[in-house]
Amino acid sequence: MVDEWSYGEEHPTVAGDLNNLAQLLKATNRLSEAIPLMELAVAIFEVSLVEGHPNIAIAPTNLATMLATRGEAEGK
């Protein structure tokens, strides 16, 4: 990714890119590819943003939705 090269692997912009890509993969029923990207986005946001930033709450919510969707698809 260009942003990863430009800003570094743990920059919030990179996490935003990962979040967006994960959402696209989820929308195209590719959860097995989306979930690891969303997990990485959550981890980056947690270390790179100040406490209280909205993305620190939004990204885990997105991940939880993906995990719940996967559970429903697997019949759990």
C-alpha positions, -999 to 999 in steps of 0.1 A, spaced: 0 0 0 12 35 -8 0 49 26 19 21 44 51 31 25 45 68 30 34 69 67 46 37 82 29 5 92 13 18 124 -1 51 111 -39 57 116 -42 64 79 -30 29 72 -56 16 97 -83 36 80 -73 20 47 -74 -15 62 -108 -7 77 -122 4 44 -107 -26 25 -122 -50 52 -156 -34 48 -154 -39 10 -144 -75 15 -173 -80 40 -197 -65 15 -186 -90 -12 -190 -119 12 -152 -124 17 -152 -125 55 -122 -148 58 -101 -121 41 -118 -92 59 -115 -102 95 -76 -103 97 -75 -69 81 -100 -55 105 -81 -70 135 -50 -53 123 -69 -20 119 -82 -22 154 -47 -29 168 -32 0 149 -59 24 160 -54 14 196 -17 22 196 -17 52 173 -47 73 184 -54 93 216 -79 79 241 -114 89 232 -109 91 194 -140 77 177 -121 52 156 -110 34 188 -147 26 193 -158 23 157 -132 -2 145 -139 -28 172 -176 -25 165 -169 -32 128 -148 -62 138 -176 -75 162 -201 -72 134 -179 -92 111 -174 -119 137 -211 -121 144 -218 -124 107 -192 -151 104 -209 -169 133 -243 -167 117 -229 -180 84 -213 -209 102 -245 -217 121 -231 -207 155 
